[in-house]
Amino acid sequence: MEPVAVPQPAPRALVRRPARNLAEGLLTHIERAEVDPALAETQWRGYVAALAAEGWETIEVEPAPELPDSVFIEDAVIIFGDIAVVASPGAETRRGETAGAEAAVARLGIPVRRLDLPGTLDGGDVLKVGRTVYVGRSLRTNDEGIEALRGILAPRGYTVVAVPISRALHLKTAVTALPDGTVIGFPPLVDDPSVFESFLPVPEAHGTAVVVLDDRTVLMSSAAPRSAELFARRGYRVVAVDISEFEKLEGCVTCLSVRVR
Ligand SMILES: NC(=O)NCCC[C@H](N)C(=O)O
């Protein structure tokens, strides 16, 4: 007898629509280039539509129209299976973003833990690979923040590994991971690739960030075609989106959503 396929609920992701003053977002490592707010809105819709087309249910966090970097929802909250950890943003101007993110995860019924000052930690510094959680020690994330996260995660069976980040804004600006756990990164942005169990260099700065949509599909920026080819040669299906206006603000594909997983 054929096994009966049990319908799985759609995977879910949080997103937050761009603020009115998006163009005033923080910049650390790159020069300011003019952001087109209308194009940014179109690109954000395209990003959300790409998630939906791949079977993801997207849940909007209440917009924060006055907080320019609020679209980068990944930095405000991180979900680890059955708990959500609300970040302690390392940039003063981003501290107002966490309340809405916390309310959104609470509405989903996910128990919330909070990180607090003097500890700082941005979600963009957190990369989960199986039960290993790499955390960038960066301009935004400090030792106290990393220790506090370790205190929450160690009893849950996660190993937290601190990673130095000095050449990029966040850990995930420099590296992310393919579905098989291979860490991918653009070498000029990576302080020490040897901390990762397996590391694959990619040829473009915008090719470092992938959002894993399922075991064989990744979402990435259309600004990194050679990296996309590399992933395709490894057997992955690549969904590419144009997020140029967010890249001008040091954002990437991962920053624009939080997967509930
Ligand atoms: N996770 C991320 O890499 N987020 C990008 C945040 C960009 C924003 N302009 C910032 O500087 O905080």
The ligand as an ORCA input file, in Angstrom:
! r2SCAN-3c Opt
* xyz 0 1
  N      21.097     41.379      9.635
  C      21.617     42.367      8.920
  O      22.674     42.254      8.319
  N      20.954     43.535      8.956
  C      21.306     44.667      8.205
  C      21.088     45.916      8.972
  C      21.437     47.134      8.186
  C      21.174     48.425      8.923
  N      21.363     49.533      8.048
  C      22.068     48.555     10.126
  O      23.141     49.124     10.005
  O      21.702     48.130     11.208
*
